[in-house]
Amino acid sequence: MAKKSESGKKGILGRAVDALTSRDEKEELEEAKSELAETRQDLRESQQRIARAQASAVQAQREAEQKAAEAEARAAAAEQEAAAAKARLAKLAEEERAREIRERVARVQAERAEREAEAEKAQTYVVQSGDSLSKIAKTLLGDAGRWPEIFEANKDKIKNPNLIHPGQELVIPKK
């Protein structure tokens, strides 16, 4: 009987130990399940944050690409505007050169017309031995004091008004 009571005690002790062990294991299991649930929740939240971050990064990349495309378009437009401005500037410069040439031609034509008109007004005289500008002015213009007019009309032929040579053909201005 002693064996029975011992095995009966062991049975009760064993059952008590088993119950305690089972209870501790159940608590540990519950804690592990709770930790697992928290870890899974943390994992889901982390995955959601990652997904949001990836979506945000994709959106930021799209916006950056769009801004880059807009900047390229603005740069191309600016280049076109610069080319057009350069063409306008070249055209204006060409027009300015043409205007300057027209003005020069007009001046030359006016000077030529003036010289031709003077030549038409003037007569010519061939210098004789013993002539002077004042003597020629007195004879042809009626006043010896008008010799500077003859000198001015003939500056291309006379360098010194006191030195004229026989045979020189002088232009005499009209009276």
BELTAGI-V729482 format. One line per field, one symbol per residue. phi: phi as a letter, one per 20 degrees, with the letter a starting at -180 (. if undefined). psi: psi as a letter, one per 30 degrees, with the letter a starting at -180 (. if undefined). burial: + if it has 16 or more other ideal C-beta (glycine too) atoms within 10 Angstrom, else -. A space follows every 10 residues. Layout:
phi: ???
psi: ???
burial: ???
This chain:
phi: .fffffffff ffffffffff ffffffffff ffffffffff fgffffffff ffffffffff ffffffffff ffffffffff ffffffffff ffffffffff fgffffffff ffffffffff feddbefdfn fcfffffffe dnbffegfff fffcgfddec fecccgnfdd edfff
psi: eeeeeefeee eeeeeeeeee eeeeeeeeee eeeeeeeeee eeeeeeeeee eeeeeeeeee eeeeeeeeee eeeeeeeeee eeeeeeeeee eeeeeeeeee eeeeeeeeee eeeeeeeeee elllkkklkf lleeeeeeee fgjffgefee eefgfffkej ffjlkkfkjk kkll.
burial: ---------- ---------- ---------- ---------- ---------- ---------- ---------- ---------- ---------- ---------- ---------- ---------- -+--+-+--- +-++-++--+ +----++-++ +-++---+-- +--+-----+ +++--
